[in-house]
Amino acid sequence: MTKILIMDDEPGLRNVVYNVLKPLGHTLFTAEDGHQAIEIAKKEIPDLAMLDIRVPDMDGVEVMAELKKINPNIKAIMLSGFADVETAVSAIKEGAFDYVSKPFKVDEVLKIVNKALQSVSQTSAQPATAKTAETAAASQKTPAEAPAKVTSKEMGKAGGKGIMKTAAFAAAGLLIIVAAGFVIKTGISVKGSMHEYSLPYTNPIGMCFIKPHIWVSDWVIGSIYQHNDDSTLSIVSVYKTNNTQPTGLAFDGESLWTCSSIERRIYKHRMDPTLTVEAIYAIPTANPAGLYFDGANLWVLDTNSAKVYKHKMDDVLSVIGVFDSPAVNPCGMFRSGEYFYIGDYKTSRIYKVLVNDFSVREVYAVPGFEEGKNKLAGITWDGMNIWASCDGIGKVFKISLNSLKPIKF
């Protein structure tokens, strides 16, 4: 069985690429930097390597050179940003099999990978300096290495590295994988009117529904995921934007809006393949954790002050209303009829309030979030169901409105 090594310093991208290649049935290994890739290669002797050109400790060309010392017949596919294409072409002259330029399509990646795999013969897969036949046979029995589960702390480190990307990588402004219907398998369990999905990333928070897709942001690694509304929430696209830590998402019919609680800014993005930033707004709120567009105005939830701000959609996002939130740490909001529904990060409850004065009419416990076993990080509405994100463990719940459990308040 062919062994494939995937090297990228961003956990979210590593996991997505892993899941794209997993159905091919080969043994997969992942590395977050050059030194780890080399150590894995020494032990496992991979036949194919997918190498990001830009990683913190070494560049992909240097890693390729080291891998070729271990296995002279290894096939290397370089993953390059917009500004790295020239480097990728040079890498081919130095022995790389091919390169894929970001943004890239999954079908393009699979085409190049399959082409590389076809060139890996039984003889070339075993380098002259490799292990004995007995050791090699044993190594073939090594089970596929699943991507290591990344903790919130580790993801935070990855997010920090994402902010410190090179200027060339930042110029790209985007990492996008267009899955074109490709299904990335994720776990799902169904309990009555509640669906629970496991995601290939850890910190989902902001959400909005742009028919027929559900969009979710991971605030730690700074990526925005576009999912199909299917049985596995298969990923359509993954975006890396100029907002390095998006904590809220909203769609106004033409543009995507994101907010950053770290920068205290709101971003307006064009709905193009790069989510181009059209405008950036500094806002008075201390910690904007969620966004909602009601058809006319943009609402911003401040998780620190327990306030909800109503903004006019003008050139400066003028504040035209400020409301006290019944949620201690408001983290998401949507409207249904005469009521707003506001999620609370602190209690994992949802508050139903009148639109005109924010007076509380009902408080709900949310299935899947009772007794603090999960942390409610964001909510949105698709017209029929509530979507609730769970920070820290990478889960999203789809819940019917009538399955909410009223509690005393």
C-alpha positions in Angstrom: 0.0 0.0 0.0 1.3 3.4 -0.9 2.3 5.8 1.9 1.5 9.5 1.6 2.9 12.3 3.7 1.0 15.6 4.1 2.9 18.6 5.4 1.2 21.9 6.3 1.5 24.0 9.4 -2.2 24.8 9.6 -4.2 22.0 11.4 -7.5 22.8 9.6 -5.9 22.5 6.2 -4.0 19.3 7.1 -7.2 17.7 8.2 -9.2 18.7 5.2 -6.5 17.5 2.8 -6.2 14.2 4.8 -10.0 13.7 4.4 -9.8 14.4 0.7 -7.2 11.7 0.2 -8.5 9.2 2.7 -11.0 7.6 0.4 -8.1 6.6 -2.0 -7.3 3.9 0.6 -3.6 4.6 1.1 -1.7 5.0 4.3 -1.6 8.7 5.3 0.7 10.6 7.7 0.6 14.3 8.6 3.3 16.7 9.7 3.0 20.3 10.9 6.5 21.4 9.9 9.7 20.3 8.0 11.4 18.6 10.9 8.4 16.5 11.8 8.0 15.5 8.1 11.6 14.4 8.0 11.3 12.3 11.2 8.2 10.6 9.9 9.8 9.9 6.6 12.8 8.3 8.2 10.5 5.9 10.0 7.9 5.3 7.4 9.6 5.8 4.0 6.7 7.5 2.2 6.2 7.1 -1.5 4.4 10.5 -2.1 4.6 13.8 -0.2 2.4 16.8 -0.4 4.5 19.7 0.8 3.4 23.3 1.6 6.1 25.6 0.3 5.8 27.9 3.3 6.2 26.4 6.7 7.9 28.1 9.7 11.1 26.1 10.1 12.0 25.1 6.5 10.6 25.7 3.1 9.0 22.9 1.1 11.9 22.7 -1.4 14.4 22.1 1.5 12.1 19.4 2.9 11.8 17.7 -0.5 15.6 17.6 -0.7 15.8 15.8 2.7 13.0 13.4 1.8 14.8 12.5 -1.4 17.9 11.5 0.6 15.6 9.1 2.5 13.8 7.8 -0.6 15.3 8.9 -3.9 12.1 7.8 -5.7 9.6 9.8 -3.6 7.1 11.9 -5.6 6.7 15.4 -4.2 3.7 17.6 -5.0 4.2 21.2 -3.9 1.3 23.3 -2.5 1.9 26.9 -3.4 0.2 30.3 -2.7 -0.2 32.9 -5.4 3.2 34.4 -4.8 5.0 31.1 -4.7 4.2 29.7 -8.1 7.7 30.7 -9.4 9.2 28.8 -6.5 7.0 25.8 -7.2 8.1 25.8 -10.9 11.7 25.9 -9.7 11.0 23.0 -7.4 9.9 20.9 -10.4 13.3 21.6 -11.9 14.9 20.3 -8.7 12.9 17.1 -8.7 9.3 17.8 -7.6 6.7 15.8 -9.5 4.2 18.7 -9.8 2.6 21.5 -8.0 -0.9 22.8 -7.1 -1.5 26.5 -6.8 -3.8 27.9 -4.1 -6.7 28.4 -4.4 -7.1 24.9 -5.8 -9.9 22.5 -6.6 -10.2 19.1 -5.1 -10.7 17.4 -8.4 -7.4 19.0 -9.6 -5.6 17.8 -6.5 -7.0 14.2 -7.0 -6.0 14.2 -10.6 -2.4 15.2 -9.9 -2.2 12.8 -6.9 -3.5 9.9 -9.0 -1.1 10.7 -11.7 1.8 10.6 -9.2 0.6 7.4 -7.7 0.5 5.8 -11.1 4.2 6.5 -11.5 5.0 4.9 -8.1 6.1 1.4 -9.1 6.7 -1.5 -6.7 10.5 -1.2 -7.3 10.7 2.6 -7.0 8.7 2.5 -3.7 11.5 0.7 -2.0 14.7 2.8 -2.1 18.1 1.2 -2.3 19.0 2.4 1.2 15.8 1.3 2.8 15.1 -1.3 5.5 15.5 -5.1 5.1 12.7 -7.0 3.4 11.6 -8.2 6.8 11.4 -4.7 8.3 9.8 -3.3 5.1 7.1 -6.0 5.3 6.4 -5.1 8.9 6.2 -1.5 8.0 3.5 -2.2 5.4 1.3 -3.4 8.2 1.4 -0.1 10.0 -2.1 1.2 10.2 -3.0 4.6 8.7 -2.1 7.5 11.0 -5.2 9.6 11.7 -4.7 13.3 12.1 -3.8 14.0 15.7 -6.7 15.5 17.7 -5.8 19.2 18.1 -6.7 20.9 21.4 -8.0 24.4 21.6 -4.6 25.5 23.0 -2.7 23.9 20.1 -5.2 25.4 17.6 -4.6 28.8 19.2 -0.9 28.3 18.5 -1.8 27.5 14.9 -4.0 30.5 14.7 -1.1 32.6 15.9 1.2 31.2 13.2 -1.6 31.9 10.6 -1.4 35.6 11.6 2.4 35.5 11.1 2.3 34.0 7.6 4.8 35.4 5.2 3.9 38.5 3.1 3.7 36.4 0.0 1.2 34.0 1.7 -0.8 36.9 3.1 -1.1 38.4 -0.4 -3.0 35.4 -1.4 -5.6 36.2 1.3 -7.2 32.9 0.9 -6.9 29.2 1.2 -9.9 27.7 -0.6 -10.7 24.1 -1.3 -13.7 23.7 -3.6 -15.0 20.2 -3.0 -17.4 20.2 -5.9 -19.7 17.7 -4.2 -16.9 15.7 -2.7 -18.1 14.3 0.7 -15.7 14.5 3.6 -17.0 12.0 6.1 -17.9 13.3 9.5 -19.8 11.7 12.3 -23.6 12.3 12.7 -26.1 11.0 15.2 -29.8 11.7 15.1 -32.0 12.0 18.2 -35.5 12.7 17.3 -35.6 16.3 16.0 -31.9 16.9 16.8 -29.0 16.1 14.5 -25.4 16.2 15.8 -22.5 16.6 13.4 -18.8 16.1 14.1 -16.6 18.5 12.2 -13.0 18.1 11.0 -12.1 21.3 12.8 -12.3 22.2 16.5 -13.6 25.7 17.2 -16.8 26.4 15.2 -18.5 29.6 16.4 -20.0 32.1 13.9 -22.7 30.7 11.5 -25.1 31.9 8.9 -27.3 30.0 6.4 -26.9 31.0 2.7 -29.3 28.7 0.9 -28.6 25.9 0.3 -25.4 26.0 2.4 -24.5 26.5 6.1 -21.4 28.7 6.6 -19.3 28.2 9.8 -16.2 30.0 11.1 -13.5 28.5 13.2 -12.2 31.5 15.2 -9.0 29.8 16.4 -7.5 28.9 13.0 -9.3 31.8 11.3 -11.0 29.7 8.5 -14.5 29.9 7.1 -16.1 26.7 6.0 -19.0 26.4 3.5 -20.9 23.1 4.1 -23.6 21.3 2.2 -26.8 20.8 4.3 -26.5 17.0 3.9 -26.2 14.0 6.2 -22.5 14.7 6.9 -22.2 18.4 6.4 -19.8 17.8 3.6 -17.4 20.6 3.0 -17.8 22.6 -0.2 -15.1 25.2 0.3 -12.6 26.4 2.9 -11.6 30.1 3.0 -8.7 31.8 4.7 -9.6 35.6 4.9 -8.0 38.8 6.0 -10.0 38.5 9.2 -7.7 36.2 11.1 -10.2 35.3 13.9 -13.8 35.5 12.6 -16.2 35.2 15.6 -19.4 36.1 13.8 -20.9 35.7 10.3 -23.9 37.4 8.5 -25.1 37.6 5.0 -27.0 40.6 3.6 -28.0 39.1 0.3 -24.9 40.3 -1.5 -22.0 40.5 0.9 -20.7 38.3 3.7 -20.0 40.1 7.0 -17.5 38.9 9.6 -16.5 40.3 12.9 -13.3 39.9 15.1 -13.6 40.2 18.8 -9.8 40.5 19.0 -9.5 43.4 16.6 -12.9 45.0 17.4 -13.6 45.2 13.7 -16.3 44.3 11.3 -15.3 43.1 7.8 -17.5 43.3 4.7 -16.5 40.7 2.1 -17.4 40.3 -1.6 -18.9 36.9 -2.4 -16.1 36.0 -4.8 -13.6 33.1 -4.8 -11.3 35.0 -2.5 -13.9 36.7 -0.2 -12.3 40.0 -1.1 -12.6 42.6 1.7 -14.7 45.5 0.5 -14.6 47.5 3.8 -13.4 47.3 7.4 -15.2 49.1 10.2 -13.9 50.0 13.7 -16.8 49.6 16.1 -17.6 50.9 19.6 -18.4 47.4 21.0 -15.7 45.9 23.3 -16.0 42.3 22.1 -18.2 41.7 19.0 -18.9 37.9 19.2 -21.8 37.6 16.8 -23.6 39.2 13.8 -27.1 39.1 12.4 -28.7 40.8 9.4 -32.4 41.3 9.6 -33.0 42.4 6.1 -32.4 46.1 6.7 -29.9 46.4 9.6 -26.8 44.7 10.9 -27.0 43.6 14.6 -23.7 43.2 16.6 -23.6 41.2 19.8 -21.1 42.3 22.5 -20.3 39.4 24.7 -18.5 41.4 27.3 -21.0 44.2 28.0 -24.2 42.1 27.4 -25.3 44.6 24.8 -26.8 44.3 21.3 -26.1 47.1 18.9 -28.3 47.9 15.9 -26.3 49.4 13.0 -27.5 51.2 9.9 -26.1 49.9 6.7 -24.4 53.1 5.7 -20.7 54.0 5.0 -19.8 54.0 8.7 -22.2 51.5 10.2 -23.9 54.1 12.3 -25.3 52.9 15.6 -29.1 53.5 15.7 -30.0 51.4 18.7 -28.5 49.8 21.8 -30.3 47.1 23.8 -29.6 45.2 27.0 -29.2 41.5 26.2 -30.8 39.0 28.6 -27.9 36.7 27.7 -24.9 37.3 29.8 -22.5 36.5 26.9 -24.6 36.9 23.8 -23.1 34.7 21.0 -25.6 34.4 18.2 -29.0 35.8 17.2 -31.8 35.3 14.7 -35.4 36.5 14.2 -38.5 34.4 13.8 -41.8 36.3 13.6 -42.2 38.8 16.4 -39.2 37.5 18.3 -35.5 37.5 18.4 -33.7 34.4 19.7 -30.4 35.1 21.4 -27.8 32.4 22.4 -25.8 32.7 25.7 -22.2 31.4 25.7 -22.2 31.5 29.5 -25.3 29.4 30.2 -25.7 27.7 26.8 -29.4 28.8 26.9 -31.4 30.6 24.3 -33.5 33.6 25.1 -36.7 34.5 23.2 -37.3 38.3 23.3 -39.8 40.7 21.7 -38.3 42.5 18.7 -39.4 46.0 19.8 -38.1 46.1 23.4 -36.0 43.0 24.0 -38.3 41.9 26.9 -37.9 38.2 27.7 -40.8 36.0 26.8 -39.2 32.6 27.2 -35.9 30.9 28.2 -34.9 27.6 26.7 -32.5 24.8 27.5 -31.0 23.5 24.3 -30.8 19.8 23.5 -27.2 18.7 23.4 -26.1 21.5 25.7 -27.8 20.6 29.0 -25.8 20.5 32.2 -22.8 22.2 30.6 -21.6 19.2 28.8 -21.2 21.3 25.6 -20.6 25.0 25.2 -23.0 27.0 23.0 -20.8 29.3 20.8 -23.2 30.5 18.1 -26.7 30.1 16.6 -28.4 30.7 13.3 -31.7 29.9 11.6 -32.5 28.3 8.2 -36.2 29.1 8.3 -37.1 25.7 9.8 -34.3 24.7 12.2 -31.9 26.2 14.6 -28.2 25.6 14.0 -26.0 25.7 17.2 -22.2 25.5 17.2 -20.1 23.9 20.0 -16.8 25.5 20.7 -13.8 23.4 21.7 -14.9 20.0 20.5 -15.9 20.7 16.9 -19.6 19.9 16.8 -22.7 21.5 15.2 -26.3 20.7 16.1 -29.3 21.1 13.9 -32.4 21.5 16.2 -36.1 22.0 15.4 -37.6 25.0 17.1 -40.2 23.0 18.9 -37.6 20.8 20.5 -36.3 23.6 22.7 -37.1 23.0 26.3 -38.7 26.0 28.2 -37.3 26.6 31.6 -38.4 29.0 34.4 -36.8 32.4 34.5 
